Amino acid sequence: MDDILETYVKTANHHDFSIDLTLQMKGALVTGTLTSAYDYLSSTSHLFENGDDVSQEISEKFEEAAEGTKNQEHDHYSFIHLKDAKIYVADSATPEEGGVYWRGRLDQVDAYFLGKIEVED
C-alpha cells in the first residue's frame, strides 16, 4: 500500500482536508475528490432517510457508523472515499452526468495521480 496515499486518507479523516484524485484500479479509472469516511457515511445515510421503515433503519445505521468515525484514532486505513466520483472503463463513464459518493479498498489501488479527469462532451 502506498504510504503517501494512506497519509492523504488519514488527513481527510482527521482534518478538513480534501484533494482531487484519480485512482487506477484493475484497469478502471476512478476520479473524484477525496473525502472523509464520516462525510461518505453521513451522505449515504441521507439517501435513505425519506424512505419506508426499512430505508429509515438503514439510514440510522449509516449515521451511527458516521458518528463512530469521529473518535477513531488509528494509523491504518482500509478504505478510501471519493465524492463527485466517476468511474471510467474503456470509453464510457459511470455515471454519465454528475458524480456519486464512492468507497473502495485502499489496498486495491494500483496507481494514482493528483487531479480529477474532466471530460467535455
Protein Blocks (a to p, Z undefined) as FASTA:
>chain_A
ZZklmmmmmmmmmmccdddddddeehiacddddddfklmmmmmmmmmmmmcfklmmmmmm
mmmmmmmmmmgccfbdfbdcdehiacdehjbccdfbhcddddddfklpfbdceddddddZ
Z
